[in-house]
Amino acid sequence: MYRLTEEGQRYLERGLPERRLLEILESPLEIKEASVKLEDFNIAMQWAKKEGWVEAKEGMLHLIEKPGEFQVEEALKKVLKKDELDGDIAEVLLSRKLIEEIRDDIMQRAKKLVGTEITELPEELISTGLWREVKFKPYNVESPGKQIHPGKRQPYQRFISSMKRKLVELGFVEVTGPAIETEFWNFDALFQPQNHPARDWTSTYQLKHPKHGKLPDEKIVEQVSATHQDGWTTGSTGWKYRWDPEIAARLMPRAHGTCLSARTLASGPDIPGKYFGIARCYRPDFLDATHLIEFNQAEGIVIGEDLNLKNLLGILEIFAREIAGAEEVKFLPDYYPFTEPSVQLSAKHPELGWIEFGGSGIFREELTKPLGIDVPVLAWGIGIDRLAMFKLGINDIRYLFAKDLAWLRESKVV
Amino acid sequence: MPKIEISLDDLRTLLRSSISYDELEERGILFVKGEIEGFSDDMLTVDIKDTNRPDLWSVEGIARELRGHYGVSEGLPKIKIESSGISMNVNKKVEKVRPKTVAAVVKGLTFDDEFIKQIIQLQEKIHMTYGRNRSECAIGVYDFDQLVPPINYTTVKPDGIKFVPLDFSEEMTPREILEKHPKGREYAHIIDKFDEYPLMIDSEENVLSIPPIINSVYTGKVSQETKNVFIEMTGNSLERLQVALNVLVAAFHDRGGTVQSVEVNYPRETVVTPDMTPREFSIDPEECRTLLGLDITDDEMTDLLKKARYDAKSVGGKIKVKYPAYRNDIMHSRDIIEDIAIAYDINKIEPDPPKISTIGHADKTEEFSDIVREVMTGLSFQEVLTFSLINKESLFTKMNMEEGEVCEIANPISTTWNSIRSWLLPSIMDFLCANLHVEYPQKVFEVGDVVVIDESQETATKTKKKLACAVSDPDAGYEDISSILDGLLRSLGIYYELKAKDHESFIEGRSAEIIAKGESVGIIGEIHPQVLNNWGIEKPVAAFEIDIDGIK
């Protein structure tokens, strides 16, 4: 019993060298030219001359006759199909190293299976062609496959990744920042007075260790301080109290993503420019079906000369359509400490009805001017935790950070 | 943010209009930045968003604002103040304790249940938010006819006087009130550091109250029989107190009361309160048009302002506005421009997306993290997401390590979450520990942030992105995890070396440092059985943790 060698396989795919030679000899050809044109030229010449199909004369090759069929090729096909081969031609193929004998042990193993009913299909039956002599046991092909667990993205992380792609497509540049912030960036730079109740222990975390960080660039600190005290040159009355740098240097896990926007404004951003960040935020809350001990916020800004409230509503409408898949939007006047005017966006979801989608506004000048920005800045925040719950069909917010491996394995990829 | 309950009937009476529920819900309530969150049996639950507008935290204030927007009465509300002829004397001793006070008298009131409820609710909301939980503003309302003026604001030794506080029937000293009375315990921290406590007392030694704790039963209970009231407020800032007093007397005024002033005699000056003189501000109409993107005339602007209860007129290219003295939220022209937008109705403004063309891009580390996640899932690992809040025991003790330096929360809500993780593997161990009965092998990874102490940084810390990956199975071992690491790093095109290095969390002789670009970027090995015992995990775990920026 034989099988094809690599060379035999190749000739079967591309045609024998001698066949390919005859095919280019429709008219006489210079030997030199033929040798360039034809791969395996020497092998082709050897067999074509031997069979008397070609003749070389004065540097030219002439076709003498073309056989009806190439015996060697036919034989190769038989070997491939594991058909019987008669002795003479087998010798030729063996001498041309186009086939090789199948090892005896393989042959023996294959022969043992002849006449039996098999379940698995062993290699030796394939290589010897003896699969013709066995019976295949039919399977129950209608029962579902055995369960395996593919490697999958965590559903909420996957949602966040797709949200980021969406924002990048809308022309926003992603920014990141430290999880531990000074109160300066978390509050003071956002014009939150130092005695504001949002800054007390029940509303935000503070650090036991390390306790204090450094304040940024002196000029910015001075401008922020002056704005808190008397409004500086922002046209504001300010909060009218003594601003304390000691409080501003205290460290805390960031309580919102707006610190990213403040840092971006202070870092000399492109004008016009669009920036966003997705920040892990921390606020003292107990873990239950509707509260997390830490959460994610998507925050962004659009900076540009002459931006106005109409533009803010325009960008909110795009978000509602592109990100929440909303059909209809509604704007509600709202209050946020960092923006004036402030607008809340409500979006009508095809199945869920009206949902509160995000907060937004035009940053107060008491925030932008001390950070060195003299043009309007549209700011928005999207509650992505809730949006993800809708999208993933989760009712218990803890599942965004699911600790249940079985649930993660079963979760649908959406 | 303040949530208040009001009666729709009461609102209609005060508004002098029979506004429908639908109109109120869809349009009316937006004029006061409110949202109706519940409606049953005539009672509305309203969320008033603005934490700087105490004047809107009662039905009287909401009605006053809506009367403007619905054309019942526009412009600055007129609140007339007469003199009561009475005075309040402020003793020098209060200076170090609770230095400021203001007062007013309102006469000719008819209290009904709804009115009493609104006044109590308004006081509570002012105490909580505006009054910083009574530390900056505490309010006392008394039956005026029970008092003998002048009133004295002074201090008293903790055991220096006895009176019956509200909700109790026996006489108590201030010290006993701070120890035993529920309000005393709740607010003791504001005054218990002082040798003497604030005291409000009339000329015949009748105690009015121990501000900011509790009123006395004798004077401090307002009922349906009460006709005339005396109001005082104490705190630290005169300006702050005056605004709150104005809010309260405006509500009483709208209920038909006659507001009268009180002379408050401080040691060095006399202040007459309440002072309802309107405040003034001037805005540039051009700034308004530019900021809102609206083509409205100066006249339209002044009309809108009048609806929002301002007085406004065009003077020399500017708009001069007067606003009521119960508002203290106006710091900047923007605050007034927003009121113009609200009076205009923001849903009538045509949205117009900014015509700014920018090229977006992701943050480099974040983008690379997503590539790492893709390769890890391709290696058939399940991504997990865990909290970054954790505790020192999990970070160190349970990992078989000496306690090290880490970011610690000063006011944790629970000891389970009192620190921010400095490495990821403890979170992964915690995850495995929660899944002991889930089918093995368990192969999980997380790409997430950790925080390490670094005094050289602005925030004395550094937030770093890490990848941690673990396989747990009865026959999981070093080879399993090292082939995953190899598959990952070769896919990322990173040349790396492993250098044997012992680590307390791993079995001796079975852990190594991961070296890439000449730097140590992580650790890999078989988790120490002691660590497995500490977490209650009964299958071997092999794991690695690697610095994302180190292999980027």
Contacts between the chains, C-beta under 8 A, distances in Angstrom:
chain1	res1	chain2	res2	distance
A	149	B	380	7.5
A	149	B	382	6.8
A	149	B	439	7.7
A	150	B	377	7.7
A	150	B	380	6.3
A	151	B	376	6.7
A	151	B	377	3.8
A	151	B	378	6.4
A	151	B	379	6.2
A	151	B	380	4.0
A	151	B	381	4.8
A	151	B	382	6.1
A	151	B	383	7.8
A	151	B	443	7.3
A	152	B	377	5.9
A	152	B	382	5.8
A	152	B	383	6.7
A	153	B	373	6.4
A	153	B	377	6.0
A	153	B	383	5.0
A	154	B	382	7.7
A	154	B	383	4.1
A	154	B	384	5.7
A	154	B	385	4.6
A	154	B	446	8.0
A	156	B	385	5.8
A	157	B	373	7.4
A	157	B	383	6.0
A	157	B	385	5.4
A	158	B	383	8.0
A	161	B	370	5.6
A	161	B	373	7.8
A	164	B	362	6.1
A	164	B	366	7.1
A	165	B	362	7.9
A	167	B	360	6.7
A	168	B	360	3.9
A	168	B	361	6.1
A	168	B	362	5.5
A	169	B	360	6.6
A	170	B	360	6.5
A	171	B	356	7.7
A	171	B	357	6.9
A	171	B	358	4.2
A	171	B	359	6.5
A	171	B	360	4.6
A	172	B	358	7.5
A	172	B	360	4.8
A	173	B	358	7.3
A	173	B	360	5.8
A	173	B	361	5.7
A	174	B	360	7.8
A	174	B	361	6.9
A	174	B	362	4.8
A	174	B	363	4.2
A	174	B	366	6.1
A	175	B	363	6.7
A	176	B	363	5.1
A	176	B	365	7.1
A	176	B	366	6.6
A	177	B	463	7.9
A	178	B	451	7.9
A	178	B	457	7.7
A	178	B	458	7.9
A	178	B	459	4.9
A	178	B	461	6.7
A	178	B	462	7.4
A	178	B	463	4.6
A	179	B	388	7.1
A	179	B	420	6.9
A	179	B	449	5.8
A	179	B	451	5.6
A	179	B	461	7.9
A	179	B	463	4.6
A	180	B	407	6.1
A	180	B	420	7.2
A	180	B	451	5.8
A	180	B	459	4.9
A	180	B	460	7.6
A	180	B	461	4.4
A	180	B	463	7.0
A	181	B	459	6.2
A	182	B	458	7.1
A	182	B	459	6.1
A	195	B	132	6.9
A	195	B	136	7.7
A	197	B	129	6.6
A	197	B	132	5.6
A	197	B	133	7.3
A	201	B	411	4.8
A	205	B	409	5.2
A	205	B	410	7.5
A	205	B	411	6.2
A	205	B	412	7.6
A	206	B	409	7.4
A	206	B	410	4.5
A	206	B	411	5.9
A	207	B	407	6.3
A	207	B	408	6.5
A	207	B	409	6.5
A	207	B	410	5.8
A	208	B	408	4.3
A	208	B	409	6.5
A	208	B	410	4.0
A	209	B	405	7.5
A	209	B	406	7.8
A	209	B	407	7.0
A	209	B	408	4.6
A	209	B	453	8.0
A	210	B	407	7.2
A	210	B	453	6.2
A	210	B	455	7.2
A	210	B	460	4.1
A	210	B	461	6.7
A	212	B	460	7.0
A	213	B	457	7.6
A	213	B	458	5.6
A	213	B	459	4.5
A	213	B	460	4.9
A	213	B	461	7.9
A	214	B	458	5.0
A	214	B	460	7.8
A	216	B	458	6.7
A	231	B	331	7.2
A	231	B	332	7.6
A	234	B	332	6.9
A	235	B	332	5.7
A	235	B	333	6.0
A	236	B	331	4.8
A	236	B	332	4.2
A	237	B	331	4.7
A	237	B	332	7.4
A	238	B	331	7.1
A	239	B	331	7.9
A	240	B	239	7.8
A	251	B	459	6.3
A	251	B	460	6.3
A	251	B	461	7.5
A	253	B	407	7.8
A	253	B	409	7.3
A	253	B	420	6.5
A	270	B	358	7.4
A	272	B	354	7.9
A	272	B	356	4.3
A	272	B	358	6.7
A	273	B	358	6.2
A	274	B	356	6.8
A	274	B	358	4.9
A	274	B	360	7.1
A	280	B	388	6.4
A	280	B	449	6.6
A	282	B	389	7.1
A	284	B	411	6.8
A	284	B	412	8.0
A	284	B	413	4.7
A	285	B	413	7.0
A	286	B	413	6.2
A	286	B	414	7.6
A	293	B	387	6.0
A	293	B	389	5.5
A	293	B	413	7.2
A	293	B	417	5.5
A	294	B	387	5.6
A	294	B	388	6.4
A	294	B	389	5.9
A	302	B	354	5.7
A	302	B	356	6.7
A	304	B	354	6.3
A	304	B	356	5.3
A	306	B	290	6.9
A	307	B	354	5.8
A	308	B	290	6.4
A	308	B	291	5.7
A	308	B	292	6.0
A	308	B	293	3.4
A	309	B	291	6.5
A	309	B	292	4.7
A	309	B	293	5.6
A	309	B	294	7.7
A	309	B	341	6.2
A	309	B	346	7.4
A	309	B	349	6.4
A	310	B	292	7.3
A	310	B	293	3.6
A	310	B	294	7.5
A	310	B	349	5.8
A	310	B	350	6.4
A	310	B	351	6.3
A	310	B	352	4.1
A	311	B	293	6.7
A	311	B	352	5.8
A	311	B	353	6.7
A	311	B	354	4.2
A	313	B	346	7.3
A	313	B	349	6.0
A	313	B	350	7.9
A	313	B	351	3.7
A	313	B	352	7.4
A	314	B	351	4.2
A	314	B	352	4.6
A	314	B	353	3.4
A	314	B	354	6.5
A	315	B	353	5.7
A	315	B	354	6.2
A	316	B	351	7.2
A	317	B	351	4.7
A	317	B	353	7.3
A	318	B	353	5.7
A	330	B	347	6.6
A	331	B	346	4.9
A	331	B	347	5.5
A	331	B	349	7.9
A	332	B	30	6.0
A	332	B	35	6.8
A	333	B	30	5.5
A	333	B	31	7.8
A	333	B	33	4.9
A	333	B	49	7.7
A	333	B	338	7.6
A	333	B	341	7.6
A	333	B	342	4.7
A	333	B	346	6.1
A	334	B	33	6.1
A	334	B	49	4.9
A	335	B	1	7.8
A	335	B	33	5.6
A	335	B	49	4.2
A	335	B	50	4.0
A	335	B	51	6.4
A	335	B	52	7.2
A	335	B	53	7.9
A	337	B	51	7.8
A	340	B	332	7.1
A	340	B	334	4.3
A	340	B	335	5.9
A	340	B	337	7.9
A	340	B	338	5.3
A	341	B	291	7.9
A	341	B	292	7.8
A	341	B	334	7.2
A	341	B	337	6.9
A	341	B	338	3.9
A	341	B	341	5.3
A	341	B	342	7.8
A	341	B	346	7.9
A	342	B	338	7.2
A	343	B	346	6.3
A	344	B	49	7.8
A	362	B	291	6.9
A	362	B	334	7.7
A	364	B	332	6.8
A	364	B	334	6.3
A	365	B	332	6.4
A	365	B	334	6.6
A	366	B	331	7.4
A	366	B	332	6.6
A	376	B	291	7.1
A	378	B	354	7.3
A	400	B	385	7.4
A	401	B	385	5.3
A	401	B	386	6.4
A	401	B	387	6.0
A	402	B	384	7.8
A	402	B	385	7.6
A	403	B	386	7.4
A	403	B	430	7.8
A	403	B	431	6.0
A	403	B	434	4.5
A	403	B	435	7.6
A	404	B	434	7.3
A	404	B	435	7.1
A	404	B	438	7.9
A	405	B	382	6.8
A	405	B	384	7.8
A	405	B	431	7.4
A	405	B	434	7.9
A	405	B	435	4.1
A	405	B	438	4.6
A	405	B	442	6.2
A	405	B	444	7.1
A	406	B	435	7.4
A	406	B	438	4.8
A	406	B	439	7.6
A	408	B	382	5.6
A	408	B	384	6.8
A	409	B	382	6.5
A	409	B	438	8.0
